[in-house]
């Protein structure tokens, strides 16, 4: 299920290749939702982290770009660290 979700997000980003955003030409809730979901998916599954990160370069670039926005950096800085998912 994780790989299926990540494949869908990777495809979504590739469809908007003229922009660094998930949809359109500016930061939207879609970008924020994607970054938040990917934080959980990539950091919540410790045994899959490296595999997932290496297989989805567009997602990695999107997350890095969105998280480089000062207000987004500030928001993520105030969040509690994500816990690891157990027994996966």
VENURJO-V920140 format. One record per helix or strand of 3 or more residues. SS is the DSSP state (H for helix, E for strand). FROM is the first residue (numbers start at 1). LEN is the number of residues. If there is no record, write none. Layout:
[[SS/FROM/LEN] [SS/FROM/LEN]]
//
This chain:
[[H/2/14] [H/29/16] [H/49/7] [H/57/11] [H/70/8]]
//
